[in-house]
Amino acid sequence: MRVSMAFELFTKQGNKAAAEPRVTISKTGLLSVNTLCRQRFLKDAEAVHLLFDPDTGRIGIKPVAKGAEHAYTFRQGKAGGQISGSAFLKHYDIAHAKTKAYPADWDAQAEAVVISLR
């Protein structure tokens, strides 16, 4: 018995993650910004402050001078940037059992990249 299968051509539809600024929180506590987020908002950043608004469930990543008190190193790479955020996430009891990406935007008042956890 011969089974006939109809094949469909997969057409590449683009990568949504690259189409908008995003911040990913990994299950290991690493905060990663995609290339677009880095280029648009954190291009020259060497260090950042991590901010949290418990009322709105928003995280802020604010560029600051290297060596600023309470600053985290912002490691820039070819495809974005990273911040070790384990202690920050633990302090605010922010769940990160699964890696998840969030849309990011610039908050002019806070002078920070902001994501909403809600």
HUQUI-V939454 format. One record per pair of residues at least 6 apart in sequence whose ideal C-beta (glycine too) atoms are under 6 Angstrom apart, sorted by the first residue. I is the first residue (numbers start at 1). GAP is how many residues later the second one is. Records with the same first field share a line. If there is no record, write none. Layout:
# HUQUI-V939454
I = GAP + GAP
This chain:
# HUQUI-V939454
20 = 83
21 = 15 + 16 + 19 + 83
22 = 12 + 79 + 82
23 = 10 + 79 + 81 + 92
24 = 8 + 77
25 = 6 + 71 + 75
26 = 73
27 = 69 + 70 + 71 + 72
29 = 56 + 57 + 60
30 = 52
31 = 52 + 54
32 = 48 + 50
33 = 47 + 48
34 = 46
35 = 44 + 45
37 = 67
38 = 42 + 43
41 = 65 + 72
42 = 21
45 = 18 + 29
46 = 20 + 28
47 = 17 + 19 + 24 + 26 + 27
48 = 13 + 14 + 15 + 24 + 26
49 = 13 + 15
50 = 22 + 38
51 = 9 + 11
52 = 7 + 40
57 = 60 + 61
58 = 56 + 58
59 = 56
60 = 50 + 52 + 54
61 = 51 + 52
62 = 49 + 50
64 = 7
72 = 11
74 = 7 + 9
75 = 7
89 = 7
102 = 13
104 = 9 + 11
105 = 9
107 = 7
